[in-house]
Amino acid sequence: MKQGIRIFFLIVSLISGGLIYHEQITIGFGFLSMYLSVPCFIISSLIAVLITTKTKIKFGNKRLGGFIVWLISLTLLIFVLTVINKIRNLSPILFSTNFYWEEGVDVEFRENQTFKAFNHHIIGGDITYGKYELVDSLIILKDKLKFGMENMNDTLKISNNGVSFKMEKPWRINKGEMSFEYLPITDVKIINNTKNRIDSLFIKTYTIDSISIVSVEAKKNVKYEFDMKNPYVSVKYKLSYNMLGRTNKHSNILNGYPLETVESFKFEEESINIKLIFGNTIRINY
């Protein structure tokens, strides 16, 4: 009887401890953890450790065996949860969005066609994972994406202002638009498909601190790393480069899209083609 009670409280301790740790490595400390999981974890852990158990191994104290079993079990649980969280976040973020209206949702769309959604509400939040498919300027959700207590429709539409959505059932709102959230570091490919060398190429927003300057030989390509000191800024980007001894400048090159949605800049003989990850292309004539 005593052994059964001890096992029960050990399981309760591991479940509540696992929930606390999972929140800490995902969405942070929430209302439910503070007022439910933490007290439950403390009380059940003390009971699981203080109830003695029979074992063939001799310890200096009868309760030392219970403490060691509890500690090993909790350590293994933390290890497993850490590994699962690392595996789920291995794929790089393709682009990310957020939306707030009394409640909020942050969504990371990843390169392996999975998404990670953080839902925020008055008593804390929760995290969900799912799959999606990118079809031109449409995001087709394979799994449910929640806002508040209801789900969004399974088709989201991308524009330069963000990602538009409608609700399956009204939940304080019928529709909305998730704005792009900008990543601090973005890599894009610069492709020189012309017969001329391109020198002193850079992309800038609002400050010279954001500039990296590169040169690209004819028929070659390079990786351009755009390091933004403050990512939450206007998305009006300027492109400047030197070709055939002449400096060329183009303003607002992305039509309002953030740089993280750009796959490559391709310099052709008559135009610059900016390919977006959504499938569409922005063309700039020389």
Sequence and secondary structure as in RCSB ss.txt:
>XXXX:A:sequence
MKQGIRIFFLIVSLISGGLIYHEQITIGFGFLSMYLSVPCFIISSLIAVLITTKTKIKFGNKRLGGFIVWLISLT
LLIFVLTVINKIRNLSPILFSTNFYWEEGVDVEFRENQTFKAFNHHIIGGDITYGKYELVDSLIILKDKLKFGME
NMNDTLKISNNGVSFKMEKPWRINKGEMSFEYLPITDVKIINNTKNRIDSLFIKTYTIDSISIVSVEAKKNVKYE
FDMKNPYVSVKYKLSYNMLGRTNKHSNILNGYPLETVESFKFEEESINIKLIFGNTIRINY
>XXXX:A:secstr
 HHHHHHHHHHHHHHHHHHHHHHHHTT   HHIIIIIHHHHHHHHHHHHHS    SS  SSTTHHHHHHHHHHHH
HHHHHHHHHHHHHT S EEEEEEEESSSEEEEEEETTSEEEEEEEETTEEEEEEEEEEEETTEEEESS  EETTE
EB SEEEEETTEEEEEBSS SS SEEEEEEE  SEEEEEEEE SSS EEEEEEESS GGG   EEE TT EEEEE
EE SS SS    EEEEEETTEEEEESSTTTT  GGGEEEEEE SSEEEEEETTS EEEEE 
